[in-house]
Amino acid sequence: MKILLLVVAVIFVVGVMLYNTLVSRRNQCDNILASIDALFKKRFNLIPNLVTLMKESMQYEKDLIEKVTRLRTKAMQPNLTPEQKMAIADELTRPLQGLMMAVENYPQLRANEQIMQLMRTLNEVEEQIAAARRAYNQAVTDYNNAREMFPSSLIANWFNFAPKPLFEIPETERKEMNIKELLNG
């Protein structure tokens, strides 16, 4: 009888440990996703200042500026799911890169210290977003592995731990950047 109680106690303790590990990994994914969300907000807050300063000098890239503005407005809508936020952020990445490339083609923009400071800040935010995405993908991989591997898969299924999606590079970002393509697309 004591052996049976000991076995039940060990199984219970192992089950609790596996459950706590899954909860911890799920919370880590949510925490990193919240950090990415904060970086997206920082990115979206930089855009109006950059657009305002660039509009005066960049008549040729008017369509690109309008696209960035439209996507920023879309991204600032309330009640977007994490997947919708990721999709809009991915859609915004390419036009923002186009704006950065366009600055290189306009000497008067490169001479404007405010624009250059905003571009440096935006570049820093983009690097932080990329790093946070890598951290998120690692956390999601660890979480998804834990929920699929035995014996924690039993606990995950029992308590309905849902899989989390990875940040993936959109197909448009896999090819080389071309400013004319951005303006026409």
N, C-alpha and C positions, 0 to 999 in steps of 0.2 A: 504494500500500500504506500509506503514511504517513497519507494522508487517511482511509482506512478505519479505521485504528487510532485516529486522532483522533476520528472520529465515534463509534466504540464507546466510547472513554473519556468523551466528553461525555455520551452516553446513560447510561453507568454512573453518572457523577457526579450527573446529574439524577435518576436513579432512587434513588440513596442519599439525596439531599436530600429527595425526596418521601417516601420511607419514614421518614426521621427526623422530618419534619414531622408525619406521621400518628401516629407513636409519641408525639411530644411532646404533641400535642393529645389523644390518648387518655389519656395520663398526667395531663394537666391535668384532664380530666373525672373521673378516678378520685380525684385529690387533692381536688377540690372536694366530691365525693360523700363522701369520708372526713370532711371538715370538717362537712358536713351531719349525718353520722352522730354526730359528737361533740356537735353542738348538740342532736340528738334525745336523746342520753344525758343531757345537762345538763337538758333539759326533763323527761325521765322521772324524774330524781333529785329535782327540785323537787316533783313531784306528791305523794309520800307526806306530806311536811311540810304542804303546803297542805291536803290532804284531812283530815289529823288535826286541824288547827286549825279547819277549816270544819265538820266533822261536828258539833261541839258546838253550833253556832249555827244550822245549816241543816237542820232536819228536813224541811222541804218539798222541798228539792232532793236528798233522799236518793238517788233513782234516778239523778240526774245524777252525783253523787259516785261511786256504785257503777259507773256506766258508764266514767267516767274511770279508776277503779282497775282495772277489768277490761281496758281497752285498754292501760294501762301494763304490766300483767302480760304481755299478749300480745306487746307490743313488745319486752320484755326477753328473749324466748326466744332461745336461741343458734341459730346457723346459718340465720338469715333471709336471703333474697336482698335485694339493694338494692331491687328492685321491691316485695317484700313489706314492707320497712321503710317505703318511701314510702307505700304504701297504708295501713298502720296509722297512720303519722304524719298523713296526711290525714284519716283517720277520727277521730283524736283531736283535731284542731284545733277542730272545731265544738263538742264538749262543753267544751273548755277555754275557748272564748269564752263559752259559756253560764255557766261558773263565774265568769268575770270580770264578766259582766253581773249575775249574782246578787249579787255583793258590793255592787254599787251599790244593791240593793234592801234591804240589811240594814245599818242604821246601826251596830249593835253590831260588825259585821265591819269597817266602815270605821274605827271607833274603835280596832280592834286593830292595833297597830303591826307586830306580827309578820306578820299576814296581809297588810297593805298592802305591807310590804317584799317578801314573797314574790310578791305580785302585780306589783310593779314589776320584780322580777327576771325573772319569767315573761314579762312584756311585752317586756323587753329581748331575751330569748332568742327570742321569736316574731319580733321585728323582725330579729334576726340570721339566723334560719332563712329568712325571706322574702328577705333580701339574698343569702344563699348560694344559694337556689334560682334567683334571677335570674342570678347568676354561673354556676351550673351549666348553666342552659338556654342561656346564651350560649356557653359552652365546648362544649356538646353540638352546638349549631347549627354552630359553626365546624368541629368535628370531622366531623359528618355531611356538611357541605358539601364538605370536603376529600376525604372518601372517595367522594363521588359525582361530583365534577368531574374532567374530563379534564385532564391525563393522570394525576393522582394516583389516579383510580379504577382504573386498570390495576394499580397497585401494591397498592391496598387489596384488590382482588379476588384478586390473586395471593397475598397474605399473609393473607387471611381476616380483614380488619378488619371486625368486626361493627358495625352501627349501635347507637347508644345511645339510650335513651328520654328524652324530656323530662319534667320535672315538670309535670303539668297539674293545674289546679284541679278538684277533684271537683264534680260537678253540685250537690251539697248546699250548697257554699260560694258558689255563684253567686247564690243568692237571699238575701233579707234575713234576719237572725238574729231568731228569736223564741224566748224562754225557754220558753214553754208547749209549743211544738212540740218543743223539745229533750227536755223531760220525758216527753212522750208517745211520742216516737220512739225 
